[in-house]
Amino acid sequence: MAKIMGIINVTPDSFWSGSRVQDRQTLVERVRLMVSQGADAIDLGGCSTRPGSVPVSGEEEMERLQWGLDIIRDSFPDLIVSVDTFRPQIARRCVDDWGVSIINDVYGGYDEMYRTVAETGACYVLSFSEECVKDPVGEMISFFADRIPQMENAGVDVSERVILDPGFGFGKNLEQNYEILAGMDRLQEFGLPVMAGVSRKSMAFRLLDITPKESLNATTVLNTLSLLRGAEWLRVHDVLEAVQVVKLFGMYNGFLV
């Protein structure tokens, strides 16, 4: 069965307002709800990476994450937590001080981040974040084929620690996102789990001329297609609906021959 990662942002400007929390009570209630609905992990972000955004300083990102992680660890000490950051120093501190299990790096990392992953023993979400030119699927495969050996050279136990993310919405236009989704099953050649993060993104709402707020149904369809193309993780804002997709897909998949 695929696993669910629930998205929570301790930011004032993440693209989907429903993911933002700014006070302790709301954060605790949001995490409790996601866990009760079936989330396997929570992904906490302290720096918006929405298209066109300017990243906050590392100091501000760390202050936000420290606030959120203190609350989460106080109320949910055994919860599997992922931290959404592209900064190695922040990733290291989150693992060392709060026992974060997963580093979700939307920018694909580089040597210092890979060394951090190796030294902390955390799991790592390796994202295809580069802009596509002519062959999105081929470029995605080439990206991972290049980065995986780099991670191995840095000492990362790739087979046990790395999750691949096609990077929907990062450097891709609408058509390229769908081309990558259609060809996502090719990632299985790496023998690593794949995470799909399509929740309420532009590929869900722009094609239908709706808003992110109106895109839950579109997200559910895209999550279903992601499972059909081999996703083993769904990163979502709406945990209950994603859990339902996974259960229905599991029943359907059980009858395939």
Secondary structure, 3 states (H helix, E strand, C coil): CCEEEEEEECCCCCCCHHHECCCHHHHHHHHHHHHHHCCCEEEEECCCCCCCCCCCCHHHHHHHHHHHHHHHHHHCCCCCEEEECCCHHHHHHHHHHHCCCEEEECCCCCHHHHHHHHHHCCEEEEECCCCCCCCHHHHHHHHHHHHHHHHHHCCCCHHHHEEEECCCCCCCCHHHHHHHHHCHHHHHHHCCCEEECCCCCHHHHCCCCCCHHHCHHHHHHHHHHHHHCCCCEEEECCHHHHHHHHHHHHHHHCCCC
